[in-house]
Each structure stands twice: as structure tokens, then as C-alpha cells.
Amino acid sequence: MKIVYWSDYACPYCYIGETRLKRAIKELGLENQVELETCAFELDPDAPKTVETITVDRFAKKYRLSKEDARQQIDHISQLGIDEGIDFRYATTLYTNTRDAHRLTKLAQTKHDPQLEDRVSELLFDAYFTRNEKLADHDVLLRVAREAGMDEAEAKAVLESNQYDEEVRFDEREAMMRGVHGVPYFMFNGKFVIPGALSVSAFKHALEKALKDEKENVISEDAPQCGPEGCRI
């Protein structure tokens, strides 16, 4: 079974959704039967490469909330991550551009090693939501590459060029053609889609349907997502 999904490393529901999906796969004993492929989706392609805002202020402005209400919403989302075993520190994230993080992922994908790709993805999410590092910082990305087991010199050469930029843009064009307006967005066996971070039990249900090759859509409109205009809160 192949699951293709669009995601951004600055998206809290993407980290939570990916974690829940992997847990569902593990609990069903499907680790050797499921192939995961990450596709790039930048929530804000024009995000700066330097930190210009703090999370609470940005959240309050985007959703027209008081700072106190914004903190409560951020804490609520963080708790969803904590409930999944993640040391989730959303309130203190350092918001920057994620293009280079996606390009590093594309480099990892050229190695055709699912475990490597998974390590890179997990380390990038961890860098942003737990370590609260800047994903536009090449030193951060090179540490991720090194810890994941990539060739650091090759990663450095890619980051200092525009290599894999077109591959990132291709993913985003495909998302647009498919009508993807928010992430995470999962596609099971190319037959049905799940927009949003489902619960573990709902992911299990979707996996079981996919294994039976059932063709009906499995869609949960209430599953949380983030889009260019913001996250569902």
C-alpha cells in the first residue's frame, strides 16, 4: 500500500497527523506493507528567512484573537501533540521559510531509502516544534542531515544552490491540480483521500479499507488542517 501525503514542517497538524498515522500503521502491524511518500506544501512560500514575529502575536493577528485567547488556542494544539508523545512547544516556535527544509527532503528521497526519508522528516519537525529552531537556517538543516545519516557535504552543496527547487514546486502544482487547499492531505493507493489529521482509530479504519481495496472515498471534513489562510482552531 502506498500513501502519498502533502505536508509542511511549520504545520502543527501535519506533525500530529503523521505521528498518528505511523502509530496506526504500527498498531496494525503494517510496517512492512505501507510505503509513505512526503510531498511538499509550503503554507507560506513568501515567509521570511529571518524571524520577524512571535507565535502568539502572529496567531492573534491572523485569527483576530486577543493574546490570551491566542495562547489558549496554541496551548490546545500543543496538547494534541503532547497527547501523541511529542514534546510539543508550539508557543515558542521560530517562524521562517521552509523551502530549504523541503529541498533537503527531496535530496533524501533520491536515496530511495524510506528509513532515511522518515528520519529527515521526523528531525525537521522536531527541530521546529521541539527544539524551536529556524528551518531557514542552513546550520540547522545540516545538523538534521548529519543526524539523519546523510552526506553533509552533499547536503551543503544542495542548500547553497537552487537544486530540487523545481521538485518542490512540482509537488505544489500537483496539489493545486488536485484541489488541495490544506495540509496534511493523505492519498491512499491513489484511490481515496483524507484531508486532515485523523484520530489513530480513524486512520486504522482507513488503512483497513485500503487493504481491502475498497474504492469508496474516506473523507473526514472535520479533521484539523492548516492552509495558507491559517489552521483550523
NORWOHU-V969414 format. One record per backbone hydrogen bond with DSSP energy under -1.0 kcal/mol. NH is the residue of the N-H (numbers start at 0). CO is the residue of the C=O. Records with the same first field share a line. If there is no record, write none. Layout:
NH: CO, CO
//
This chain:
2: 34
3: 186
4: 36
5: 184
6: 38
10: 7
14: 10
15: 11
16: 12
17: 13
18: 14
19: 15
20: 16
21: 17
22: 18
23: 19
24: 20
25: 21
26: 22
27: 23
28: 25
29: 24
32: 29
33: 29
34: 0
36: 2
38: 4
40: 6
46: 43
57: 53
58: 54
59: 55
60: 56
61: 57
62: 58
64: 59
69: 65
70: 66
71: 67
72: 68
73: 69
74: 70
75: 71
76: 72
77: 73
78: 74
79: 75
80: 76
81: 77
82: 78
83: 80
84: 81
85: 80
87: 85
88: 128
92: 89
96: 47
101: 97
102: 98
103: 99
104: 100
105: 101
106: 102
107: 103
108: 104
109: 105
110: 107
111: 108
116: 112
117: 113
118: 114
119: 115
120: 116
121: 117
122: 118
123: 119
124: 120
125: 121
126: 122
127: 123
128: 124
129: 125
130: 125
132: 126
136: 133
140: 136
141: 137
142: 138
143: 139
144: 140
145: 141
146: 142
147: 143
149: 144
154: 150
155: 151
156: 152
157: 153
158: 154
159: 155
160: 157
164: 161
167: 163
168: 164
169: 165
170: 166
171: 167
172: 168
173: 169
174: 170
175: 171
176: 172
177: 173
178: 175
179: 174
182: 225
184: 5
185: 193
186: 3
187: 191
188: 1
190: 187
191: 187
193: 185
195: 183
196: 223
197: 195
202: 198
203: 199
204: 200
205: 201
206: 202
207: 203
208: 204
209: 205
210: 206
211: 207
212: 209
213: 208
222: 219
225: 182
226: 229
229: 226
231: 224
//
